Amino acid sequence: MSFFAVAQTYVDTHDPDDEEIKSLLSKQNDLNAFGAADLKVGDLKRERALLVGAYGGFIINRRYLFGVAGYGLVTNVEFEGLVQGQTDEKKLNLHGGYGGVLIGWTIAHKELVHISIPIVLGAGSFDVVDKDFFVNNPADSEFTIESSVFFVAEPGLEAEFNITKYFRLGAGLTYRYISGVELENVKDDEITGTTAIISFRFGRF
């Protein structure tokens, strides 16, 4: 009799509408800012290239990443290509970069070595440059012969090390998928591929 009386009291007084709806962005969640720098090494137009970038945002519950990221090509990517109106190939250069929204998550973040899975979704732009276009003006001979924007999606997988409470070092691989390039000298599959990545991340982890 006592059991049923207590149960009845609970049913009568428990109002499901009084419970706070669980959500990712709520005052009960742990929210911290972070910033990071990346070095990426991969192939563009069959040439080894280095991209340098940075990203930053927020870590929710020490697991989920939300932010923005941007990367730029810093090495000289040279290839044989055609300038419009000419029939003979000549040496051309590729310039550009990409950026977008960063999302991701961390697995077993308290462990000394754990897994980080970042994903960048966004857009970019590449220019094809002829450094000897104006042969009669050696002081400024460069000319952009074509340029194009494109869509990029780049998921990654990193092993991340807790160096200190506020610094993490990561190393791993990403796959850069590019679509929508409209260039005569560069195709999507020539700049799509795997890159090795080293990350330096700072924040309150």
Summary of the structure (lengths in Angstrom):
residues: 205
radius of gyration: 25.0
end to end distance: 52.0
largest distance: 103.1
contacts: 577
relative contact order: 0.17
helix: 9%
strand: 61%
